[in-house]
Amino acid sequence: MFYTSISSYYEYIFPLKREKVKFALDGLASNENILDVGCSTGKLARAISEYGHSVIGIDLDKDMISIAKEYENDKLSFYKMNMLDIDKNFSESIFDEILCFGNTLVHLQNNKDVLNLFKKIRLLLKEGGKFKFQVINYEKVLNENLNGLPTIENEKVKFIREYKLINGLIEFKTKLIIKDENKVIKNKIMLLPIGKDEILKLLKEAGFKKINCFSSFSKESFDKSKLPLVIEAS
């Protein structure tokens, strides 16, 4: 229910930024096959497909996928799917690139599942294919005992995000205020605060050889004092 309840407002909370699209497109040739894991309402997938690429988006939330499906065409399709089931639904060595943005990865609840996902992604990628993903820099969160992420606010919404460490996981509590509707939506979900070093270890164990870490989609050199963690692996 976490994402179902905010699906209609998702693009107001997280508008698609040009830097994210550019990062996704970087290094692609023409007419590539791309998988977007945790695609939400499909806005990124739509933007990428406009450059001539074939994109499949998956998400576990049916309402997010329902919104995304309104934009399907011969180069763009969406499916409700658990990310751990990708190997059951797609052939090996089929994708030129696999994306996983929006802190999607940490919805897995343990490192074993993360490694399992990395191995499946590696199998689905063509030789030389890239896995690009983004999470929060949880080493900073834990080291500094941060109690949340910066509030997102614009003319339409205010999105308050709080963190609380419980038994090795983070309880992520949110309050979404829809200003013109005078409406408040509260939610919470558990996240895995996996750090950069552990992620790199699991990527290597899954067979990735070349790994680059950044602090933004603009490929800013990784800085442990910053919250974003963006990784490109092949």
N, C-alpha and C positions, 0 to 999 in steps of 0.2 A: 504493500500500500504506500510505501514511502514515496516512490516516484509517480505512481498512479495519481495521487492526490495533487501533485504539482505539474503534471504533464502539460496542461493547458497553458501554463505560465513559464515553462522551461526556457523558451527562447527569449523571454524578457529577463530572466535571471542570468542566463549564460548566453548572451548574443554571440554569434560566430565572429571571431576576429580574423583579420586578414593574415596575421602571422601564423595562425594555426593551419590555415589552408595552404599557405606557402610552404610550411614545414612538411605537410603531408605530400605535396607535389614534388618537393625537391628530390632530384635524382631519378624521377620517373621518365621513361621513354614515352612513346605514343601508344594509346589504346592498351593500357596495362589492366590487369585484374587485381582488384583491391577488396579486402575484407575489413569492415569497420566494426570492431567489437565494442559493444556498449554504445550503439549509435544514437541513442535517445530519439529525438524527433527527426533525425536524419538530415539535419541541415548541412553538416560537414560533408556527408556522402553526396548530397545533391550538388554542392559546390564543386567537389572533385569530378563528378560525372560530367559537369559542364565543360571540362577540358578534354573530353573524349574518352575518358577511362570507364571501364565497367566496374561498378561498385555494388557489393552486397553488404547490407547493414544488418546486424543482429542486436537484439536487446531482450532482456528478460521481462521487461514491463510491457504488457499488452496494450496499454493506452498509448505509450510512446510509439510503439510500432504501428498502431492504428493511425496516428497522425502522419508518420513517415510514409505509410503505404499510399497516401493520397497523391504522392509525387512519383510513384513508380513509373518506369518506362522500360524500353528494351535494353537500357544500359544501367538501370538502377532498380534494385529489388531489396525487400526487407522481410525479415523473419523473426518471430518470437522464438528465442533460443537461449539456452544456458551456455555460457562461454566454454564450459567444460565438455560440451557435447559437439564441439566443432569437428572433431575427427570422425564423428558418426554421420555427419551431414555433408562433408566436403572431401574431395579426393586429395591425395598427397601431391605435393609439388604443383599446386594449381594457382597459387597467388603470387604476384610480384611484390606485393606489400600488404602487411597486416597492421592495422592501427588499433590502439586501445587508449583513448583519451578520457578526460573527465574523471580521473581518479577511480576508474572502473575496477582496476585490478585488485584494489584493497577490499572489495566486497567479498573476496574469497576469505575464508576464516582461518587458514593456517598455511604455513610455508610449503607443506606437502602438496596442497592444491595448486599453489603458485607454480611450483616446479612442474607439476602435471600439465598445467596450461602452457607453460613455456615449451615443453617437449612437443605438445600437439601443434603449437604454432610453428615450431621449427619444421615439423613434418609437412605442414601445409604450404610452406614457402618454397618457391622455386630456388634453384641454385643461385646464390647471390641476392636473393630477395631480402627485404628489410622489414624488421619489426620495430615500429615506432610507438612509444607509449608515454603516458604522463601520469604521475601521481604526486601527492604531497610529500615534501621532504620530512618524513616522520622522525628522522634523527634530530632535526631542529625542534620539532614539536615536543618530543620527549625530553631532550636535554634542557630545554628552556621551560618545561612544564606549561606549555601554552594551553589556555583553556578554550581555544576556539580559533576560527579563521576570521579574517576581516569581513565585516558586514558588507553585503552588496546592496546598493541602493540606487534607484533611478526614479524617473517620474511615474513609473508604473508600479514598482514593487520595492519592498525592503526585505532582505533575506538575511536573517541572523543565524550564525552557525557556532555551536558550542561543542567542545570536546571534554570528555571525562574518561580517564583511564580506569578500566574495570577488568581485573583478571587477565591482563595481557592484551586485551582488545580495547578499542576506543569506542565509547558510546557517542555517536554523532547525533546531536539534537539540533533541530532547526525550527525556526519560526518564520513563516512566509506571510508577509502583510501585503495584500493587494489593495492598493490605495483607493482606486476609484470605486471599488466594490465594498469597502469597509469590511474586508474579510481577512480572517487569520487562520492559517493552516499550520498545525504543529506536527512534527514527526520525529522519529528517532530510529537509528539503525546501528548495528555494530560493524566496525571496520578493523582491518588488520593493519597495525602501524609498522609495516615492514620497512626497514631502512635501506639506504642505498647500497651498503656493503653486502648485505644479505641478498639483495636483488641481483647484484653483479655475480655473486657466487652461484646463484641458481641459474642465471642465464648461461654461464659457462658450463655448468653441469648439464644443461639441456642441449649443449652443442653449438652455442653461438660463439664465434671467434672474435669478431670485431665489435666493440661496444664503446659508444660515446655518450657522455653525460653532459647535460646542459641545465641552465637555470631558467630557460625561457624557450618558447618556440622560435625565437629569433637566433637560436644557437649561441646564446650568451654562455660563456664558460661557467661550469658548475661552481657555485658559491654556497658553502654549507650554511651561511647565514640567511639564505633566501628560501622561501617556502616552496616554489615550484621545483620539481625534479622531472626533467624530460630526457628520455633515453632512446637512442637509435642503435639497434643491434642487427648483425647479419652473420 
